[in-house]
Amino acid sequence: MKVWGSLSETTSETLTGLTKRYALVVSAGDLILLDGKWYVTHSGLVGLARRKRCAGIHVKPARAFCDPSALRWAFEATVYTSRTCRGFSGYGDADPSNVSPLVHGAEMRVAETRAVNRALRKAYGIGICSVEEIGSFAEPALSSRESKKLPPQPANGKNGNYSGPKVRDRLCQLIRQHQLDASLVKSYAVAFCGTKTLREASREQVEAFVTHLADWAAKDRNALLCQLNSYPGTKEGAA
């Protein structure tokens, strides 16, 4: 596929099986490829449930595992595939440690979505994980040893701040959400900012690029892909 380049035989076979059996559509955002593995999305699962004439979904908080003061939430979801179905249940949890900084404050909604996704996957036999369950945009905390290797971040926002957590996270989210080629996005960002490398761009320039990219991707993704394909890729990721 043009977006991901050459796919391995196993990856291609998995995609073929998923699209044929469940009518999941990549271009509709039903599936996302991350690190060589396919993940189904919440919208893909809900669409599948609609096509299969799901009789209903019941969601309730798992109160024993909730701690509102710590922004820790857990839900149980039960999917009924028919009026006579006894239900397929799944649990989902979320707290600040396992969600992206972009959705801090929305842990309750994330937990609910994860619970629904797990229940839907059980009900319809989806063997691959959903992207919302893994917290795909969350980043693991650095160990103390790794953190010592990092240089102190400048306070004036002028030196390489394109990689600051909020800007970088939002850019990574856009790339994954709209299934863009990270290397092409980086090349486009360099041209947009008018610098030789992305690290030379100011934080303000990169923030403007991210806003521009998000707006274009939402309005006309196909046109954006044509624009990206006009740039040479790089070996480095966009963030």
C-alpha positions as CSV (number, residue, x, y, z in Angstrom):
1,M,0.0,0.0,0.0
2,K,1.1,3.5,-0.8
3,V,0.8,4.8,2.8
4,W,2.9,2.1,4.4
5,G,5.1,1.0,1.5
6,S,6.0,-2.6,1.1
7,L,4.2,-4.9,3.6
8,S,5.5,-8.3,4.8
9,E,3.7,-11.4,3.6
10,T,2.3,-12.0,7.1
11,T,1.1,-8.4,7.5
12,S,-0.6,-8.6,4.1
13,E,-2.2,-11.9,4.8
14,T,-3.6,-10.6,8.1
15,L,-5.0,-7.5,6.4
16,T,-6.6,-9.6,3.7
17,G,-8.2,-11.9,6.3
18,L,-9.6,-9.0,8.3
19,T,-11.0,-7.1,5.4
20,K,-12.6,-10.2,3.9
21,R,-14.1,-11.6,7.1
22,Y,-15.2,-8.5,8.8
23,A,-15.4,-6.0,5.9
24,L,-13.1,-3.6,7.8
25,V,-11.8,-0.8,5.5
26,V,-8.4,0.8,5.9
27,S,-9.3,4.0,4.1
28,A,-12.2,4.4,6.5
29,G,-9.9,4.3,9.5
30,D,-11.1,0.8,10.7
31,L,-7.6,-0.5,10.9
32,I,-4.2,1.1,11.7
33,L,-0.7,-0.3,11.2
34,L,1.7,0.4,14.1
35,D,5.2,-1.1,14.3
36,G,4.3,-3.7,11.7
37,K,1.1,-4.9,13.5
38,W,-2.5,-4.2,12.6
39,Y,-4.9,-2.7,15.2
40,V,-8.6,-2.3,14.9
41,T,-10.1,1.1,15.9
42,H,-13.1,2.0,17.9
43,S,-15.0,3.3,14.9
44,G,-14.1,0.0,13.0
45,L,-15.6,-2.1,15.8
46,V,-18.7,0.0,16.1
47,G,-19.2,-0.2,12.4
48,L,-18.8,-4.0,12.5
49,A,-21.4,-4.2,15.3
50,R,-23.8,-2.1,13.3
51,R,-23.4,-4.4,10.2
52,K,-23.9,-7.4,12.4
53,R,-27.1,-5.9,13.9
54,C,-25.8,-5.8,17.4
55,A,-28.8,-5.8,19.8
56,G,-27.2,-3.5,22.4
57,I,-24.2,-2.6,24.6
58,H,-24.5,-2.0,28.3
59,V,-21.7,-0.2,30.1
60,K,-21.3,0.4,33.8
61,P,-18.4,1.5,36.1
62,A,-16.4,-1.2,37.9
63,R,-16.6,0.8,41.2
64,A,-14.2,-1.4,43.1
65,F,-11.4,-0.4,40.7
66,C,-12.3,3.3,40.4
67,D,-10.5,6.1,42.3
68,P,-11.8,9.5,41.0
69,S,-9.3,11.4,43.2
70,A,-6.5,9.7,41.3
71,L,-8.2,9.9,37.9
72,R,-8.3,6.1,37.8
73,W,-11.4,4.6,36.2
74,A,-12.5,1.2,35.2
75,F,-15.7,0.0,33.3
76,E,-17.4,-3.2,32.4
77,A,-19.1,-3.4,29.0
78,T,-21.4,-6.2,27.8
79,V,-22.3,-6.7,24.2
80,Y,-25.5,-8.5,23.2
81,T,-25.2,-9.8,19.6
82,S,-28.9,-10.7,19.5
83,R,-32.1,-10.5,21.7
84,T,-31.4,-14.0,23.1
85,C,-27.6,-13.5,23.6
86,R,-26.4,-13.8,27.2
87,G,-23.7,-11.2,26.6
88,F,-20.0,-10.9,26.0
89,S,-18.3,-8.8,28.7
90,G,-15.0,-6.9,28.7
91,Y,-13.2,-4.5,31.1
92,G,-11.3,-1.4,30.4
93,D,-9.3,0.9,32.7
94,A,-7.5,4.2,32.3
95,D,-5.4,6.5,34.5
96,P,-2.8,9.2,33.8
97,S,-0.1,6.6,33.6
98,N,-1.5,4.7,30.7
99,V,-3.1,7.4,28.5
100,S,-1.5,10.0,26.3
101,P,-0.9,13.5,27.8
102,L,-3.2,14.7,25.1
103,V,-6.2,13.1,26.8
104,H,-5.3,13.8,30.4
105,G,-8.6,14.7,32.1
106,A,-10.6,12.4,29.9
107,E,-9.5,9.1,31.6
108,M,-13.1,8.2,32.4
109,R,-14.1,8.3,28.7
110,V,-11.0,6.4,27.6
111,A,-11.7,3.6,30.1
112,E,-15.3,3.3,28.8
113,T,-14.1,3.1,25.2
114,R,-11.5,0.4,26.1
115,A,-14.2,-1.6,27.9
116,V,-16.6,-1.4,24.9
117,N,-13.7,-2.3,22.5
118,R,-12.8,-5.4,24.5
119,A,-16.4,-6.6,24.7
120,L,-16.9,-6.0,20.9
121,R,-13.8,-7.9,20.1
122,K,-15.0,-10.9,22.2
123,A,-18.5,-10.8,20.7
124,Y,-17.3,-10.8,17.1
125,G,-14.1,-12.8,17.4
126,I,-11.6,-10.1,16.6
127,G,-8.2,-11.5,17.4
128,I,-6.2,-8.3,17.1
129,C,-6.1,-5.6,19.8
130,S,-7.8,-2.2,19.4
131,V,-5.5,0.8,19.2
132,E,-7.4,2.6,22.0
133,E,-6.7,-0.3,24.4
134,I,-2.9,0.0,24.1
135,G,-2.9,3.8,24.6
136,S,-1.1,4.1,21.3
137,F,-0.1,7.7,21.8
138,A,1.1,7.3,25.4
139,E,4.8,7.2,26.0
140,P,6.5,5.1,28.6
141,A,8.2,6.9,31.4
142,L,12.0,7.2,31.1
143,S,14.0,5.2,33.6
144,S,16.3,7.3,35.9
145,R,19.3,6.1,33.9
146,E,17.8,7.2,30.6
147,S,16.7,10.5,32.0
148,K,20.3,11.3,33.1
149,K,21.4,11.0,29.5
150,L,19.0,13.7,28.3
151,P,20.3,17.2,28.1
152,P,18.3,19.8,30.1
153,Q,15.6,21.4,28.0
154,P,16.0,25.2,27.3
155,A,13.4,27.5,28.8
156,N,13.2,29.9,25.9
157,G,11.7,27.4,23.4
158,K,14.2,28.2,20.7
159,N,16.4,25.1,20.6
160,G,14.9,22.0,19.0
161,N,11.6,22.5,20.8
162,Y,9.7,20.7,18.0
163,S,10.3,17.6,20.1
164,G,8.7,19.0,23.2
165,P,6.2,16.5,24.6
166,K,2.9,18.3,23.7
167,V,3.9,19.3,20.1
168,R,5.6,15.9,19.4
169,D,2.6,14.0,20.9
170,R,0.1,15.9,18.8
171,L,2.2,15.4,15.6
172,C,2.5,11.6,16.3
173,Q,-1.2,11.4,16.9
174,L,-2.0,13.1,13.6
175,I,0.3,10.8,11.7
176,R,-1.3,7.7,13.3
177,Q,-4.9,9.0,13.2
178,H,-4.7,9.9,9.5
179,Q,-2.2,7.0,8.6
180,L,0.4,9.3,7.2
181,D,4.0,8.5,6.2
182,A,6.1,9.9,9.1
183,S,9.2,10.5,6.9
184,L,7.2,12.4,4.3
185,V,5.5,14.5,7.0
186,K,9.0,15.4,8.3
187,S,10.1,16.5,4.8
188,Y,7.0,18.6,4.4
189,A,7.5,20.1,7.9
190,V,11.1,21.2,7.0
191,A,9.8,22.8,3.8
192,F,7.0,24.5,5.6
193,C,9.2,25.9,8.3
194,G,11.8,27.0,5.8
195,T,14.8,25.5,7.7
196,K,17.5,23.0,6.7
197,T,16.4,20.5,9.4
198,L,13.4,20.3,11.6
199,R,15.5,20.8,14.7
200,E,16.4,24.2,13.5
201,A,12.8,25.3,13.5
202,S,11.4,27.2,16.4
203,R,8.6,25.8,18.5
204,E,6.2,28.4,17.1
205,Q,7.0,27.3,13.5
206,V,6.4,23.7,14.3
207,E,3.2,24.4,16.2
208,A,2.0,26.3,13.2
209,F,2.8,23.3,11.0
210,V,1.0,20.9,13.2
211,T,-2.1,23.1,13.2
212,H,-1.9,23.4,9.4
213,L,-1.4,19.6,9.0
214,A,-4.4,18.8,11.3
215,D,-6.6,21.2,9.4
216,W,-5.7,19.9,6.0
217,A,-5.9,16.2,7.0
218,A,-9.4,16.8,8.4
219,K,-10.7,18.7,5.3
220,D,-9.0,16.8,2.4
221,R,-6.8,13.9,3.3
222,N,-6.4,12.8,-0.3
223,A,-5.0,16.2,-1.3
224,L,-2.7,16.1,1.7
225,L,-1.4,12.7,0.6
226,C,-0.6,14.1,-2.9
227,Q,1.3,17.0,-1.3
228,L,3.3,14.6,1.0
229,N,4.1,12.3,-1.9
230,S,5.8,15.2,-3.7
231,Y,8.5,15.3,-1.0
232,P,11.4,12.8,-0.6
233,G,11.2,10.6,2.5
234,T,13.8,10.6,5.3
235,K,15.2,7.8,7.3
236,E,14.2,9.4,10.5
237,G,10.7,9.5,12.0
238,A,8.8,12.7,12.1
239,A,9.1,13.0,15.8
